[in-house]
Amino acid sequence: MFARFPSLLVTTARLHLRPRLAASPAGPSPRIKIRCSPRAGAPHYQLRARSSSRTRIVAMAAAAAASPVKEVLPPPLNSTSEPPPLFDGTTRLYIAYHCPYARRAWITRNYKGLYDKIKIVAIDLADRPAWYKEKVYPENKVPSLEHNNKVKGESLDLVKYIDSNFEGPSLLPEDPAKKQFAEELLAYTDVFIKAAFSSLLSKEAVSEETVAALDKIEEALGRFNDGPFFLGQFSLADIAYVTFIENFQIFFSNIKNYDITKGRPNLQKFVEEVNKIDAYTQTKQDPQLLLDLLKKQFGCSSDMEALPPTLTSTAEQPPLYDGTTRLYMSYICPYAQRAWITRNYKGLQEEIKLVPIDTADKPEWYREVYPKNQLPSLEHNKKIIGESLDLIKYIDSNFDSPKLTSNDPEKQRFAEELLGYSDAFNQAMIDALRSKGPVDIAYAPFIDDFQIFFADIKNYDITEGRVNIRIFIEEINKIDAYTQTKQDPQVLLALTKEKLGN
């Protein structure tokens, strides 16, 4: 029995760090700065309280339980790595160490003591091997499980599959009421994740939708009184949520200066108790790495411009021609995004004020501002200028700061050719998305939205075989002026599917 559960053979030493911080009636909540220095072969954590909103690492990083038995994990496989011998009788769990979805299956495998039964195969998502999609899992996502000459995917399905098909402690209680509640919780996971990300990817304060979702988790954790977890004792419901709760605690603390456990004692207790479970803590990653990955992927930053709320049909019109330069735009419109990026790149956040318009509930007065009733438009020097490409040129020519046009005549000519081709390119992409047939793109200058849409709707990677486009995507995501305008990919995808009738 104990051979299957090596952690039972030793006394588990855990580190509990509870800094005493003086409460302050005003100002942001104190943050915890973590410093690690070696001491007799064990980590020694020094904590310093700081009230600066720029501190990146939260206290929960230090709360990871120290397990005396630690699995030696294999290095991630990249595009140059050879594939493992498929369907040779070995059960393999393909994961990415930092992926919260993949960690669900990883935690399940650990909790059931299946270290020797299920081998970990780590995948580098930034440099994914081509063979993973071609030979292992056509969906090209993690996690996936190779078992009995089949490959299965979807993280919640894998949690159930591993629990049902392998030995070890069960993750689902016999109590019918708890089983039913578990299914309700699993069905709510996507709603919770989307609600939380909506605030992280917004430049505004934490939304009511996010607060309501967190409050629902708090309420759910109080449903049963026989333990600190969703079903009382640790179960698959906790596995479904814990990696996201961990990530959101890090992200909200650093990006929004918001403590998701404040005023939520059940959630606070959940975090404390789950960090005593080795199966979970063995999968934890460096909080700074997770934070950097989020910022790189979505352009999140604690120093973001505070953006104004979107104006609807009931909103009052701002004073027209009062000397203020205004850019009328929509946060989700790629045409408006062109002018927005230009304004940001030139550092004109103070000179050009944003006026976001709700395109689904457009104010009547906007037609009086710009008779074409389209976005974007620019109010400047008692005139209104429209058309996104014209606005790029206008803002570049009429405002100071870095120029977006080259003095090289050859580059100027090529720039005009590219601008002239943009409408044809966009139409070709839209036509391809509307079609029911396969996609064949000979040349594709990168547009962020199309990468999302083609990957989801057509299962087509527009960067595959196009090295220059891939490099372009990597480099443009390092430019703050661009990443500050990025929106939630799921929101963009849902809007596009609605327009296309998919």
Secondary structure, 3 states (H helix, E strand, C coil): CCCCCHHHHCCCCCCCCCCCCCCCCCCCCCEEEEEEEEECCEEEEEEEEECCCCCCCCHHHHHCCCCCCCCCCCCCECCCCCCCCCCCCCEEEEECCCCHHHHHHHHHHHHCCCCCCEEEEEECHHHCCHHHHHHHCCCCCCCEEEECCEEEECHHHHHHHHHHHCCCCCCCCCCHHHHHHHHHHHHHHHHHHHHHHHHHCCCCCCCHHHHHHHHHHHHHHCCCCCCCECCECCCHHHHHHHHHHHHHHHHHHHHHCCCCCCCCHHHHHHHHHHCCCHHHHCCCCCHHHHHHHHHHHHCCCCCCCCCCCCECCCCCCCCCCCCCEEEEECCCCHHHHHHHHHHHHCCCCCCEEEEEECCCCCCCHHHHHCCCCCCCEEEECCEEEECHHHHHHHHHHHCCCCCCCCCCHHHHHHHHHHHHHHHHHHHHHHHHHHCCCCCCCCCCCCCHHHHHHHHHHCCCCCCCCCHHHHHHHHHHCCCHHHHCCCCCHHHHHHHHHHHHCC
